[in-house]
Amino acid sequence: MTLSTLAIAPARAREFEAEADWWAIRDLLVRTQSTTPIAWNWDIRHWDGSRFHREERNALALAARGIALWEADGRVVGAVHGEGAAGDAFLELDPDYRDLEPEMLAWAEDRLATTGSRRRLELYVMDYDLARRSLLSRRRYRMLGSGGWMRLMRFGKRPLPVAAIEDPYVMATTSPASAEDDARQMAELLNAAFGRTTHTAAEYLRFMTASPSFSHALNLVALAPDGAFAAHAGLTYDEHNRLGIFEPVCTHPAHQRHGLARALMLEGMHRLRELGARTAYVETGDMGPANALYRAVGFSEEYRGHLWERDL
């Protein structure tokens, strides 16, 4: 009796070239979502946001800088890219092609590392991924203390808590009819909630009108008595994988401690399950209040990740 093995087609690397490449990488992310551990690759909200959550008209050109693809059997099986900050790299990979990781990492070191007085490269790696951690250790990377959490919820058939919002706040969604004003309010809320100044109305309007995964029906807000956006829970539904993604979740500092984010998340969970979602997840850093909220509303599975860095 002889055993035969399924041959894996060899992969060839090339540079990012056109619009079709962006969609091919997105297809890789969707295709591998159900066959890989949580947060192995980016989700569609992360990928779409990296291109459309910006106001520049040439967003595709910006997103395409420093992207390499590996193809086999006529489809993308791996990709390397940054996220905008100099010196970071992300590896998107079909798990059947793990042997490509050293080659992909070498490409990132050559093309994505910061330049100048200190050349360095940084990657975010889930703690469960012992193979990648071993590869990075062999290449003299070191794990930093900073990182984050990915939290997973499995809906099952259990009843979900009722989403009640505290008076005088009102739950609503953004709308195509008020897109420009909603985009302005959303930018103001995101800047206030996260202590930033970078978000603009034009940026968010582009995201609402151009991102293929955006849905007004899943873009929940809490309205203050004066109509201002007091809190927000953005939801994305990956229909192919029956996966819900919470990104972002935030409350304006002037409206905290009213349970607004919790109410929006609970409403979001109901809407996702009605669409057919079997699981949902939310990603965060080490912030205590945010992690406590996510744990309290049912994101009971917790997965840790850390940044890894190398001076080149």
Number of C-alpha atoms within 10 A of each C-alpha: 3 3 4 6 5 5 6 10 11 11 17 14 18 11 15 21 14 11 11 10 18 19 13 17 23 18 16 20 24 19 15 20 22 13 11 13 13 18 18 20 20 20 19 21 21 15 20 20 17 19 23 23 22 20 17 14 10 10 14 15 13 13 19 19 17 18 22 21 25 23 17 15 11 8 15 24 28 26 24 23 23 23 16 13 9 14 20 22 26 21 21 24 26 21 15 9 16 14 9 19 18 14 11 25 21 12 19 25 21 12 19 26 22 19 13 7 6 10 14 19 24 25 21 19 23 22 14 14 12 11 11 16 18 12 14 20 14 10 13 14 21 16 20 12 10 12 18 20 20 19 22 22 21 16 19 10 8 7 8 14 13 10 17 15 18 13 9 9 21 17 21 17 17 20 16 11 8 9 17 17 14 22 23 17 19 24 23 20 23 23 16 17 20 12 11 12 11 11 20 19 20 17 18 23 23 19 22 24 14 15 19 13 17 19 19 16 15 21 22 24 28 25 19 16 12 9 11 17 27 27 29 28 25 23 28 24 24 20 14 11 16 16 23 27 24 20 19 15 23 23 24 21 14 9 16 14 9 13 15 27 26 21 23 25 22 19 21 24 27 17 17 25 20 10 14 16 23 17 19 23 21 20 21 18 15 12 10 9 9 16 20 11 15 22 16 11 16 17 21 14 13 16 16 18 20 18 19 22 19 18 14 14
